């Protein structure tokens, strides 16, 4: 069975990317800053809207909306992943797996990523909630507002979420399985 990606011009997509072997490579503010710079670099030449994001030590979730007529999110991810890997000092030569060297992989990221086409407003809302609840789900705080590497703070400023949404002792509605 072959995996087929959805390619909808101008579509909105939910993504999950994981570090290789789930190592906590984004546990430092420096590493998160490198990721932010990679996003800025790619967006300057291959624009897209970054609708939501959360960066956890070993993975990230985000939602992008591509420009009308554009379907090429894989190229954007390839550039982002390469930028982060190089900036963080991952060493291709140290890899023992020949196929990784041939594919120019750096041992920072899992090879693939998960994407899901956002189908409608309800699907978008559920994925926004999932992204913003994720730090609490993984035990990085008792409330969503405690986690600094999340678009939740922007959504609070824009009055989309209340600052106490996902607070201690509450679980937002929706399916939060991975």
N, C-alpha and C positions, 0 to 999 in steps of 0.2 A: 504494500500500500504506500502510495506517495503522498506526502503532505503538500497541500496546495495553499498558497497564501492568497488572501483577498487583495485585489488591486482595484480600488474604486477611485477614479480621478477626483481629487478634492475631498476625499473622505476623511473622517475622523477615526482614529485607531487608538485602542488601548494596547500598551506594550508592557511586557515584563522581561527584564534582563537580569541575569544572575552571574555573579562572579564564579570563576572556576573553582570547583569543589566547595562552593559557598564560603570561601575565605572572607573574613571581614575587612575587605580592602578599602571600604568607604567609611571606616570607623573614625577617621580624622577629618577635621575641617579642611585641611590642605587637600586631601583627596577629593572632597566634595567640590572645592574650588576648581580643581583641575577639570572635573566633569562639567561644571558650569561654563568654564572657558571653552571646552569642546563644543558644547551646545551653541554658544555665541559664535564660534568660528564657523560652524556648519550653517547656522541660520543666516550668516552674512552672505553666503554664496548660494545656498539652497534653502530658501525661506520655508518656514512652516510655523504654525501657531502652537506654542506649548501651553495647552489648556490646563493641565494639572500634572503634578509630579510629587513623588515622595522618594527620597533616597535613604535606604537603610544600609547597615554595614555590609551586607552580602548580596543585596539585590535592589532593584529600583522598579517602580511602576510609573507610567506616565500616559497621558493622552495627548496626541498631536492631531491637528487638522492641517492637511496639505492644501496648497494653493489649487484653484480650479485647473483641471486638466493634468495635474501632476499625480503620479502614482509611485514615485520612486523613494519610498521610505527605506528599502534595504541599503541603498547607496549612502544615505544619510547615516544610518546606524553603523555602517562599515567605517566611515570617516570618524565618527564619534568614538567608536571602540578603539580604533587605531591611535587616535590622538591621546586618549586616556592611557592606553597601554604604554605608549612611548614616554609620555610625561611622567608616569609613575615608575618608570625604570624597569618594566618587565623586559626580560631578556630572551629574545627569540632563540639565540644560540644555545641557551641553557636547556631548552626543551629537548627531551629525548625522542619524542614522537615525530617521526619523519613526515607524516601527513600534516602536522601542524606547521612545520617549517615550510613545506611546499605551499601551504595556503596562507603564509605570512601571518600566522596567529602567534600571539605573544604570551599565552598562558595566564591572562588576566580575567578573561570572560569565558563563560560557557560558549560553546560554538554557536548555538542557535539562540533565538529569542522567540517569545510568544507574542502573537499579535491577534487582536480581535477587532473586527469592524464594528464601530458603534452604530447601532441600527436606528435608534430614535431617542427622543428626549428621556424616556424612562430608563433606557439602557445607559445613557450618559449619566443620569443621576446616580444609578446604582454603582457605576464604575468610579465616579467622583467620590462617593461615600467609601467605597472599597479602598481607594488610594489613601484617602485621608485617615481612615481608621487603622490602616496597616501597622503603624508603629505601636499602637496599643495592643493590637492582636499579637504582635511578636514580643511584647513585654518591655518596650523601650520607654514606657511611661504609663501613668494611670489615666491620662487624658490626652486627647489629640493635640491640644495647644502646646503641650510640653515639648513636642518634637520639632527641632528647628529646621530640618531639611525637608520642608513640605510646602506645597502651594496653599495649604490650608490657611496660612496667615494672610495671604493675598485675598483669599475668598472671604475671610472675616472683614478685612478692610473694605471690600466691595459689598459687604452686607449680604452675601449669599449664604454664609453660615453664621450662626451666633458663636461667640467666642467659647461658650460652654458646651457646644455640640460635642458629643463623644466624650463627655467628662467622666470622672471616676464613678463607677457603679452603673453606668448606662451603656447599652449596646445599641448602636443605630439599627434601624430596620433594614432588612435586606439580606441577601445571601452573601456571606463573606467567606465562602470556601475557596480554596486555591486549587 
